[in-house]
Amino acid sequence: MDGFTSDTIAAIATPRGNGGVGIIRISGTAVTKIAAAIIKPPLRTRHALFTPFVDAEGETIDSGIVLYFPAPASYTGEDILELQCHGGSIILDMVLKRILTLGARLANPGEFTERAFLNNKIDLAQAEAVADLIESSTEQAARSAQKSMQGVFSGKIHELVTELTELRTFVEAAIDFVDEDIDFLSDGVVENRIIRLSEQIQGVLKTARQGRLLREGMTVVLAGKPNAGKSSLLNALAGHDAAIVTDVAGTTRDVLKEHIQIDGMPLHIIDTAGLRDSDEAVEKEGIRRAREEINKADKVLLLIDVQDPEHRSILATMPGDINLTKIYNKIDLLGLEPEITESDCGAQIYLSIKTGKGLDLLRQHLKNSVGFNAATENVFIARRRHIEALKKSFDFVQSALGQLQNNQAGELVAEDLRQAQNSLAEITGQFSSDDLLGHIFSSFCIGK
């Protein structure tokens, strides 16, 4: 793609407020004209120059460092000028106002990175990783976002697209030469390549899911009867007294949310009101909100008092399609040892929140349940839209395999492979709508 506008844009690229240094970024065709009007010495490419910044009368507004990056070897692919001023809000606003009077306009959110994308400096996945790096909530998320910025994720997508392109060429050639003695669609070569491609997409999808987890975190809802230990578990996982804990049943009346990390894995823990029949208006509303959170959760931890003879009654109230783990609490009262068991009905963990025994089993279970691995060597950051695109591509490849195995329908195989390739191209932006681009870049901060 080529540059999409002749406008010159400018913005303050550092956070608002007072600080030691504030940076103003300018990009576009009028950069050299603006520089000639606001600084006295001539620009030098990639050379830090200390100089006054002057107003229309030649009076000094501030003094600082100027950096000039001429096109095309710049972040946006256009001429870029960065002014490093003193970080006071008034000073920055004065310098920016002077730049805007010289022909620049205020940049939209994400417009610098959008221009980098449109000028083929980065692809769409790399552009999104810029915002993800800025918004990283953990060290591992930052490292993974950096990998995506460097093109690790994009490289894997390009490998899949290359394989799809070769497969499509082979299939379409087989269709065009149906009169040849060799039936290329039935000799097993195409089938094996499609199967191998399907496995490769699954591998990327698995890593992308972990990348999404690093970016967004997993939402875990604590549910159960009153006094089952939900608030105590929230406090134990958070490492501080986030929730009030008493012997009075029904202490928690509303939804309580806490953001924590387990070995660098971000979690959104939600404590909810105890589930029981109640005629009290406030408690009823708390229970309604609890069930609402249960239906939205990535994982539900159902707290059960191991001594409760009627604990099965609470299981009957759980939705059938949720990701549920049963937590049998208070094993210290029965002298039991902590353990975790797996069955067709899901996982059961026996622990004591009071003594802390078994909490390590729970933490490991939470990591295992989402495929989390503390090592981020090969993990890249990913978003929900990336995962949806990979899933669509996988489904089309599976459809192509079915058409080949069951019908020998070369035309349909070719069409499914084309759709699979388009789905992957949505990730890097080779095949994307203007609405998608607008949505992505509008979420960026101004100045990036």
N, C-alpha and C positions, 0 to 999 in steps of 0.2 A: 504494500500500500504506500501511497505518497502522502505527503503532508496535506492536511485537509483544510487548512485555513492560512490566510496571510496575517491574521491578527497577531499582535505581540501581547503576551500576557505577563502579569506580574503578581506576586503575592508574598506575604510574610511567611517564611517556611518554618519558623520556630514557634513554639507555643506562646500564646498571649500571656502578658505579665512582665514583670521586671526581672532582668537577668544580666549577666555579664556581657553576653554577646547575643545579638539578634541577626538573623539572616533574611535578606530579601532576594528572591529569585526572579529573574526575567528571562523569557524565552520568545524568540521570534525574529522576524526580519528587521525590526527597528532597533535591535539591541545596540549596534554600533553607533547609531544616531543618538540614542538616549545616553550612552556612555560619554560621547563627545560633549554633551550638554551638562552632565552632572559631575564629571571628574575632569581634572586639568591635564594630567599626563596621558600620553597615548596608551592604548591597550597593548598588552603583550600576552600571547597565547600561553595558557596554563602557567602563568607567572603571578605569584602573589604580590600585589602592589598596594602599598599603604598610601592613602591619598585623602584629601578632604572631599566631602560631598557638598556641592554648592546649590543654592537656589537660583531663581531667574535673575537676581541682581548680583550674583557672584558671591553672595555671603555664605559662609560655611554653616551648614546644618549640623554636620557631624563629621568625624574622621574615622576611617576604618580601612579594611582590606577589600580589594577587588580581585575577583577571579574571572577570567574569560575563557570560554570553551566554544570555539567556532564549529559550525556545522561541517560535516555530519558527525564528527567525533565528539558527541555530547550526549547527555542523558536523554534528551528529547529528539535528537537528530537535527535540531535547529541551533542557531546561535544562542548561547546561554551566558548570562552575566549574573554573578552572585556578589552581593554587597554584604559584608560583615560589619554591622554597625554596633554601637553600644545597645544593650538590650532593654532599654526603657521603652514603654509603650508609646509615649509621646514622640520620642525621637524616630522610632520606626514608622509611625504614622506620617510624620512630616516627610521623611525620605520617600515613602511609598506614594504619598500625594504628589510629590514632585515628579516621580516617574510616570504617574498616570497622566499628568498634564503634558508630558512629552510624547504621548501617542500610544502608550500601553493601556490595556484594560485589565480590570481585576480578574484573576483566574477563577474558574469554576472549581468545585471540589474534584480532585483527582485529575485535573486537566493536563498537568505536566506528564504524568504517567500515561494518560490516554494518548498524548502526542507521541510518546516513546513507542507505544503499541502501534499506532497508525503509521509511524515512520519505520516500522520493522526493526526497531532496536530490541524489543522484547516481544514475546507472545503473550496471550491473554492469561495463561496460568502463571507466568512470571510476574505479570502486572498485579494480579491478585495477591501474589506472595509478598509484594511490597507492603500492601496494607496489612497483611497477616503478620509480617515481621514487626511492624509498628505496634500492633495490638496484642502481641504475644503476652500471655499471662504467666508462662513458665519458661525456664531456660531451655528445656527440650523443645517446646513449641517454637522458640526463636531459632534454634539450630535447624529445625526441620523447615521452617520458612526460608531460611537462608539457602538451604539445598534447593528448594523450589525456585528461588530467585536465580540461582546459578544454572537452572535448566535441567535438574535431575529428573523431575516429574515429566517435564516436556520431552526429555530424551526418551523416556520409556513409552510415551504416547507416540512419538515419531517412529519408534521401532515397530510398534503394533500397526501403525498406518502403512509403513513400508511393506510389512508382511501381507497386509490386506490388499495393497495395490498389486503386489506380485501374484497373489491368489486370484484376484479379479482378472488380471491379464491372462493367466493360465486358463481359467474357466471360460472366459469369453472367446479365447482362441479355440478351445475345444468345441464351443458352440458353432463357430464359423467353419470348422473343418469336420463336420459330422460325417462326411463321405469317406474320410480316411479309414484305413484298415484298423487303426488302433483307437479304441474308445478311451479317451483320456479321463472321462468322468467315472469310469468303472474299474480302473486299474488300481485303485487304492491310494494313489499319490495325493489326490485332492482331499480325500477323506482324512488321511493322516495329518495333512497340513492344517486342515480345519480343526481337528481335535487338538493339535498342538497349540494352535492360535487360541482356542478356547481356554486352555490351561494357562497360557501366558496372560490373558486378560484377567482371569481369576486371581493370578498372583499379584498383578498391579492393583486390582480391586481390594485385595486383602490389605496391602500396604496403605492404600488410600484411606481405607476405613480407620486405620490407626492414626493416620495423619489428620483426619477429621476430628478424631477424639482429642488429639493434642491441641487442635485449634478451638474446638467448641466445648469440650468436656462432656462427661456423661451425667445425665440427670438421674439421681437415685432417690426414690421416695421411701420413707420409713412409715410403715403402716402396721396396724394391729389394734388390739383392744386397749382400753385405758390401763396404765400401769404395767404394760408388757415390757417397757424399757426403751421406748423409742427416743425420748429426749435424752436419756442417759447414753444411748449409743451415739446420738448426734454429738454430744459433748466429748465422748471418748474419741471419735474420729476427728473432730475439730481440734482437740487438744486444749480446749478451754470451755468455760461454762457459757455456752451460747444459748442454752434453753434452761428454763426453770424446772427443777426436778423436786417433787414432793411425793409423799405417800398418798396424797389426795387424788383419787381417780378423776380424770378429766381436766388436769391442770392446763394442758395445751388446748387452746380453743381456736387458734388460727394457724395458718401455714407459716412455718418458720424456715427460712432458707439460709444456707451457709455454703460458701465456696471454700473448698479445701483441696489439698494435693496429697496423693499417695505415690511416693517415689517419682514425683514429677508428672503424674497423671492427674489432670484437673477433674474434680468432681463437684457437681452441684447437689448437695444433700438437702432434702426437704423433709422436715419433721411435720407431722400432721396430727390432727385431733384423733383421739381414740375412737375406734369404731364400735358403736353400741346403739341400742334404741334409746332415744331421749326425747322428752317433750319440752326441754328447755330451749328457747329460741336461739340463743347465742351458740350453744353447743351443737344444735341441729345444723346451723349454718356452717360451723367448723367442719362437721362431718361431711356435709355436701361438698365443701371445698377439698377435703381430703380425697374423696372419691374422684373428683375432677382431676387432681394431680396424679392419682394412681393410673388413670386412663392415658395420661400424656407421658408417663415416665419411660426412660430407657430401661430402667431396672427397678423392681419393687422388692424391698426387703420386708417380709412379713414377720414382725416380732411376735413370738408366742411364748408365754410363760410355760416352761416345761412341766410345771405342776398343775396346770389348768386341765381339769378332766373334760372340759367341753371345748378344747382348742380347735377341734375339727369344724365347729360351727362357723368360725371366722373364715376358714378356707372356702366354704360354700358361697361366700359373698364376694369373692374375688373374680374379676372378669377372666374369661377363659383364654384370652389372646395376649396376656401380658407376660413379660419376662420376670418370673417370680422366683425368689429364693426364700426358703423358710428358715428363720433364725430362732432356734430354741434356746431361750435365755434362762438364767438362774440355775445352771447345772451345779453350781457350788452347793446349793441347798440339798441336792440329792447325792452329792459326793461323786458325780460323774466327771469323766475326763473330756476335754474338748475333742471334737472330731468333725469331719465333713464327709458326707456320703452323696453319691450321685445315683439317680434313678430316672426312669422315663418321665416321672412327674417333676423333675428338676432337682436342684441341690438342696440339701438340708445341712445346716451348720449348728452344732451344739457348742455353746459358749457361755461364759459368765461375764457380763459387762462390768459387774461390780469388782471382780478380781482381775479382770483383763485377760483371763485365760481364753484362748480361742480367737481373740481379735486379729491376730496375725493370719489365721486361716481365712477370716473374712476379707481382710485387705488383699490377700493373694487371690482369693476368689473373684473379687471385683476386677482385678487386673486381668485375670484369665478369661473372664466372661466376655471381655471386649477385645481379646487378643492383644492386650497391651504388653509391650516389651520395653523395659527401661533403656535398652540400647537403641539409639536413634541413628546408627551409622547409615542405614539404608532407608530411613523413613523420611518422607517429604510431606509437607503440609498439604491438606486437601480440603475441599469444601463439599457441601451436600450436592451441589450441581455437578461436580466432577464425578461423584459416586453414582449419581443417577445416569450420567452419560455413559459411564463404564458399564453399568447394569444393562442399559439399552443396547449397547454394542454387543455385550455377551449374549443377550437374548436373540439378537439378529443372527449372530454366528451359530447359535444352537439351532435356530430355524433353518439356516442354510444347510447345516449338517443333516437335519431331518429331511429336507427336500432332496438332498443327494442320496441318502440311504434308502428312503422309501419310494421316491418317485423318479429318480434320475433326471430331475427337472432342472436342466442347466440354466435356463433363463431366470427361474426363481432363485436359484442359488446365487447367481450373479447379482440380482436385485437385493437380496438380503445382505450380501457382502458390501454392496454400495451403501446401504443404510447403516451398516455397522461402522463403516469408515466415516460417514458423515457425523455419527454420534461422537466418535473420538475427536473429530475435527472441531466440535463445539468446545472442547476443553481448551485447546490452544488458540481458538479464535479464527481458524482458517474457514470455519463454516459457522457463522453466528449472526444474529439479528441485531439491528440498531437498538431495539428495546433492551436486549440483554446487556449490550455495552453501556447504555445509559444507566441501567440499574447498578451495574458493577462499579463504575467510576464515580457515581454520585455518592457512594458510601465512603469515599476516601476523604481525608482531611484536606483542607485548602492549603496549597503550597507544596503538594506532593503529586 
